[in-house]
Amino acid sequence: MTLRRLPEARVNRTRTASELRAEIPVRALDRWNPGIRAAMDDVDPSISIFDVIGQDFWTGEGVTAKRISAALRSIGDRDVTVNINSPGGDYFEGLAIYNLLRQHQARVTVNVVGLAASAASVIAMAGDEVRIARAGFMMIHNTQWIAIGDRHAMREVADTMEPFDQAAVDIYAARTGLADADIAEMMDAETWMGGRKAVENGFADGLLAADEVIDEDEPEDRAHLTAHRLETLMARMGVPRGERRKMIKDLRGTPRAAGTGTPRAAEADTPRAVREEEAVSDLLVQLRRV
């Protein structure tokens, strides 16, 4: 397979779509371990996609098309390895990143070292060769959005979503050789594939060796993941986007979200990432009781 045989994602951001935010499935967040990394630098220049796709509410960054475009310009016409461990995110950004990798003039090797779910699975399809960890996962599903409005607004949202699902069907079908109807059925069911199953279904060409993947269990990674879960929960509750961002930002550096007064000496000695995770976890508990 060559990049030139892959379909271009031609879906544009409409007025309605620009007002929506693609949702990261809760199950994808539950299965995402941010600490999984490629074990060593590849011989070829590499790009790491180890975060949500699109702007991240927690850090304000995330993996964006702008960042990937800059990395590819720096690499030039050389082979590139793209290492992926992401629960997905903004579908527009995912399609844009897919197009950027698809258009790269040299060979693109994609390594799914952990999880490639939702928009991240679309990005993975842009490789000339796609490899996945034996313990890794791919997930494909219909695009999910967060929207608020009456029945007329909901119908408009549903109409807006259809071209995105079809674009994904075209991309997956071109990579795997499966029939469009079979791909659509898999997306309807939110299909999860372990490493070996992804290879069997044609979503990957082979498995990564065990020593090519490491798990760095860092407190910062756990706090990062908890914040994403918090943001998703608040979005499901209808909390406006700006307010969600402010609440999460306010949590940074808060010793305990549920407590008051001066933190105890033992808390003062606790690493900041651990305190952030505890603060977010406490707020999650409170929100679930609402």
Stockholm file with secondary structure:
# STOCKHOLM 1.0

chainA/1-290         MTLRRLPEARVNRTRTASELRAEIPVRALDRWNPGIRAAMDDVDPSISIFDVIGQDFWTGEGVTAKRISAALRSIGDRDVTVNINSPGGDYFEGLAIYNLLRQHQARVTVNVVGLAASAASVIAMAGDEVRIARAGFMMIHNTQWIAIGDRHAMREVADTMEPFDQAAVDIYAARTGLADADIAEMMDAETWMGGRKAVENGFADGLLAADEVIDEDEPEDRAHLTAHRLETLMARMGVPRGERRKMIKDLRGTPRAAGTGTPRAAEADTPRAVREEEAVSDLLVQLRRV
#=GR chainA/1-290 SS CCGGGSCCCCCCCCHHHHTCEECCCHHHHHHCCTTEEESSCCSSCEEEECSCBSCCTTTSCCBCHHHHHHHHHHHCSSCEEEEEEECCBCHHHHHHHHHHHHTCSSCEEEEEEEEEETHHHHHHTTCSEEEECTTCEEEECCCCEECCCCHHHHHHHHHHHHHHHHHHHHHHHHHHCCCHHHHHHHHHTTEEEEHHHHHHTTSCSEECCGGGEEECCCHHHHHHHHHHHHHHHHHHTTCCHHHHHHHHHHHTTCSCSSCCSSCCHHHHTSCHHHHHHHHHHHHHHHHHTC
#=GC SS_cons         CCGGGSCCCCCCCCHHHHTCEECCCHHHHHHCCTTEEESSCCSSCEEEECSCBSCCTTTSCCBCHHHHHHHHHHHCSSCEEEEEEECCBCHHHHHHHHHHHHTCSSCEEEEEEEEEETHHHHHHTTCSEEEECTTCEEEECCCCEECCCCHHHHHHHHHHHHHHHHHHHHHHHHHHCCCHHHHHHHHHTTEEEEHHHHHHTTSCSEECCGGGEEECCCHHHHHHHHHHHHHHHHHHTTCCHHHHHHHHHHHTTCSCSSCCSSCCHHHHTSCHHHHHHHHHHHHHHHHHTC
//
